[in-house]
Amino acid sequence: MSRDRLGDIRDGITHSAVIGTEKIYIRTGEYPDGSLGEVFIDIDKAGGQLRVYDVLATIISVGLQSGIPVQTIVDKLKFQRMEPQGMTSNQEIPIALSISDYVGRWLEKKYI
């Protein structure tokens, strides 16, 4: 399986949000046509348990670059329930069941 990696210079979005008591940052990289090519998930003051989101972002990025549709990834992330969860700072996504749920729903709003 081949990977279509992004170039050294790329456009993208940086989005910050609060889920429960955790501040997160979602950064994306886009191909020249504006389609999603990579995702980074950073958690402010993340402990060991939340470092799993670094791995999740890498898996999402490799999947995107290998041709997995954004909708397929979004469908797997949405509605996953785990801590942290709760109210968010985003009026379009007022409650998140987890960081994964929030990332999936946010990617869906921005890229689908």
Secondary structure, DSSP 8 states (H G I E B T S, - for coil): -------SS-B--EEEEEETTEEEEEEEEE-TTS-EEEEEEEETT--GGGGHHHHHHHHHHHHHHTT--HHHHHHHHTT---SS-EEBS-TTS-EESSHHHHHHHHHHHHH-
